[in-house]
Amino acid sequence: MAEDSGKPPQKPYDYLLKFLLVGDSDVGKQEILSELDDGAAESPFCSGSAYKTTTILLDGKRVRLQLWDTSGQGRFCTIIRSYSRGAQGVLLVYDITNRWSFDGLDRWLKEVDEHAPGVPKVLVGNRLHFAFKRKVGERDAQMYANRHSMAFFEVSPLCNFNIHESFCELSRMALQRNGMERLWRSNKEHDERSEECCKANKCEKWLIKRV
């Protein structure tokens, strides 16, 4: 029997989010992306940026992430201006072994706030596996994140530590900001209530048969 060609194809995800990874060029943003599934693809728009997609599962929903990584060089601030349009979240990345990369976060934060005001942000301290070379204290980073209303994670691509968690948290923040989480939670509660009703009906029918 032929399939109904008029039926629209089902999307392989429930939500689509666009995130930017910003920070200096040597902080390991590509290391972070390499730990995610689906494989990387070069940006079709600009050679100064790398692009990757991945899908995560968040509270039973499939969330497709479009991840854009600028090179981190100053001249690519123009890329942030371009790609910040439509961005729904930002990972601000520094290297815990490089104090300079942490001290330079204000410059990146200024660019983001100017061109993507109000978007959720997560501060990411990369290369936790080199903690014995640490130049940025966890407390200093946490205070910086609190001051700028950001979530904070220290991560290690080598150990695959906190990579998934940081993207899940940013996704949750982005969905909350856009009101999507409320929608899917209400749908989830509706499904749960429907399931309980079905169970109750089955139980009632079983009792009637017994009588």
PLY file of the C-alpha trace (Angstrom):
ply
format ascii 1.0
element vertex 211
property float x
property float y
property float z
element edge 210
property int vertex1
property int vertex2
end_header
0.00 0.00 0.00
1.41 3.37 -1.02
2.29 5.86 1.71
0.35 9.10 2.00
2.64 11.57 0.24
0.54 14.49 1.46
1.48 13.84 5.08
4.31 16.14 6.25
7.47 14.30 7.35
7.91 14.00 11.10
10.75 16.08 12.55
13.47 14.11 14.33
13.35 16.60 17.22
10.85 18.52 19.35
12.74 21.80 19.74
15.51 23.54 17.81
17.94 25.87 19.59
20.85 27.95 18.29
23.81 28.40 20.64
27.07 30.34 20.31
30.39 29.33 21.86
32.53 32.40 22.49
35.92 32.95 24.08
39.57 33.28 23.12
40.94 31.14 20.31
42.98 28.77 22.50
40.46 27.90 25.22
39.42 24.56 23.64
35.95 25.21 22.24
36.51 22.61 19.53
37.56 20.12 22.21
34.17 20.62 23.84
32.30 20.18 20.56
34.26 17.04 19.72
32.63 15.27 22.69
29.15 15.73 21.26
27.40 13.29 18.91
26.38 13.77 15.27
29.70 14.99 13.88
30.90 18.48 12.98
30.33 20.38 9.79
32.02 23.51 8.50
29.88 26.59 8.50
28.39 27.14 5.04
28.51 30.89 5.63
31.89 31.85 7.01
35.32 30.23 7.17
35.94 31.94 10.53
33.33 29.82 12.25
32.76 26.11 12.81
29.28 24.65 12.98
27.96 21.48 14.54
24.60 19.94 15.34
23.74 17.52 18.09
20.56 16.25 19.71
20.10 15.89 23.45
17.26 14.38 25.47
15.82 16.79 28.02
12.89 15.72 30.22
11.77 13.25 27.57
11.96 15.78 24.71
14.44 15.74 21.83
16.25 19.07 21.60
18.31 19.72 18.47
21.20 22.12 19.06
22.89 24.19 16.39
26.30 25.11 17.81
28.40 27.89 16.35
32.04 28.33 17.38
33.87 31.50 16.38
37.65 31.36 16.16
38.03 33.71 19.12
40.21 36.23 17.32
39.31 39.87 17.77
38.50 40.40 14.10
35.81 37.74 14.40
33.74 39.90 16.72
31.93 40.78 13.51
30.97 37.10 13.28
29.38 37.31 16.72
27.38 40.29 15.51
26.13 38.23 12.56
25.48 34.91 14.27
24.02 36.41 17.45
20.85 37.13 15.49
18.44 34.40 16.48
20.82 32.94 19.07
19.00 31.51 22.07
21.96 30.81 24.32
25.68 31.42 24.77
28.49 29.35 26.27
31.22 31.70 27.45
34.38 29.58 27.53
37.74 30.15 29.23
40.71 27.90 30.06
41.26 27.32 33.78
45.03 27.09 33.12
45.11 30.47 31.35
44.35 33.52 33.49
44.43 35.75 30.43
41.48 33.90 28.90
39.46 34.50 32.06
40.43 38.16 32.39
39.32 38.72 28.79
35.78 37.48 29.37
34.45 41.01 29.88
35.21 41.82 26.25
33.27 38.80 24.99
30.44 39.39 27.42
30.13 42.98 26.21
29.83 41.79 22.59
27.18 39.24 23.51
25.15 41.63 25.65
25.27 44.24 22.90
24.15 41.99 20.05
22.13 39.32 21.88
20.79 41.06 24.97
19.05 38.92 27.54
19.96 35.52 26.12
20.79 32.87 28.74
24.50 32.32 29.30
26.59 29.56 30.84
30.16 30.18 31.96
32.40 27.20 31.15
35.85 26.66 32.62
37.53 24.21 30.27
40.37 21.69 30.77
39.59 20.62 34.31
41.85 17.60 33.66
44.74 20.09 33.99
43.57 21.23 37.43
47.14 20.85 38.74
48.05 23.75 36.40
45.09 25.85 37.48
45.45 29.62 37.21
41.77 30.50 37.71
40.15 29.56 41.01
36.75 27.91 40.96
35.49 30.42 43.53
36.57 33.38 41.38
34.75 31.93 38.38
31.62 31.18 40.40
31.54 34.75 41.72
31.94 36.09 38.18
29.09 33.89 36.97
26.84 34.96 39.84
27.61 38.62 39.18
26.49 38.26 35.56
23.55 35.90 36.22
25.16 32.92 34.50
25.20 29.23 35.31
28.71 27.86 35.82
30.45 24.56 35.03
34.03 23.40 34.98
34.39 20.78 32.26
36.86 18.26 30.90
36.54 17.01 27.31
39.29 14.47 28.04
37.21 12.88 30.81
33.85 13.82 29.24
32.98 15.58 32.49
30.13 18.12 32.63
30.00 18.57 28.84
26.50 17.18 28.44
25.37 18.81 31.68
26.41 22.31 30.59
24.49 22.03 27.30
21.44 20.59 29.07
21.42 23.47 31.55
21.73 26.07 28.80
18.94 24.35 26.86
16.70 24.37 29.91
17.40 28.06 30.48
16.69 28.89 26.82
13.44 26.95 26.79
12.30 28.59 30.01
13.03 32.03 28.57
11.02 31.26 25.44
8.12 29.77 27.39
8.58 26.36 25.73
9.28 24.45 28.92
5.91 25.45 30.38
4.24 24.17 27.22
5.94 20.80 27.21
5.51 20.34 30.98
1.77 21.00 30.63
1.66 18.46 27.80
3.59 16.03 29.96
1.16 16.51 32.85
-1.75 16.05 30.44
-0.22 12.79 29.16
0.28 11.59 32.73
-3.31 12.40 33.63
-4.54 10.62 30.50
-2.47 7.57 31.40
-3.93 7.57 34.92
-7.46 7.84 33.48
-6.79 4.91 31.15
-5.51 2.83 34.05
-8.55 3.78 36.14
-10.93 2.84 33.29
-9.21 -0.51 32.79
-9.40 -1.19 36.52
-13.10 -0.26 36.59
-13.85 -2.54 33.63
-11.96 -5.39 35.30
-13.97 -4.93 38.52
-17.24 -4.91 36.59
-16.30 -8.19 34.91
-15.44 -9.71 38.26
-18.86 -8.72 39.63
0 1
1 2
2 3
3 4
4 5
5 6
6 7
7 8
8 9
9 10
10 11
11 12
12 13
13 14
14 15
15 16
16 17
17 18
18 19
19 20
20 21
21 22
22 23
23 24
24 25
25 26
26 27
27 28
28 29
29 30
30 31
31 32
32 33
33 34
34 35
35 36
36 37
37 38
38 39
39 40
40 41
41 42
42 43
43 44
44 45
45 46
46 47
47 48
48 49
49 50
50 51
51 52
52 53
53 54
54 55
55 56
56 57
57 58
58 59
59 60
60 61
61 62
62 63
63 64
64 65
65 66
66 67
67 68
68 69
69 70
70 71
71 72
72 73
73 74
74 75
75 76
76 77
77 78
78 79
79 80
80 81
81 82
82 83
83 84
84 85
85 86
86 87
87 88
88 89
89 90
90 91
91 92
92 93
93 94
94 95
95 96
96 97
97 98
98 99
99 100
100 101
101 102
102 103
103 104
104 105
105 106
106 107
107 108
108 109
109 110
110 111
111 112
112 113
113 114
114 115
115 116
116 117
117 118
118 119
119 120
120 121
121 122
122 123
123 124
124 125
125 126
126 127
127 128
128 129
129 130
130 131
131 132
132 133
133 134
134 135
135 136
136 137
137 138
138 139
139 140
140 141
141 142
142 143
143 144
144 145
145 146
146 147
147 148
148 149
149 150
150 151
151 152
152 153
153 154
154 155
155 156
156 157
157 158
158 159
159 160
160 161
161 162
162 163
163 164
164 165
165 166
166 167
167 168
168 169
169 170
170 171
171 172
172 173
173 174
174 175
175 176
176 177
177 178
178 179
179 180
180 181
181 182
182 183
183 184
184 185
185 186
186 187
187 188
188 189
189 190
190 191
191 192
192 193
193 194
194 195
195 196
196 197
197 198
198 199
199 200
200 201
201 202
202 203
203 204
204 205
205 206
206 207
207 208
208 209
209 210
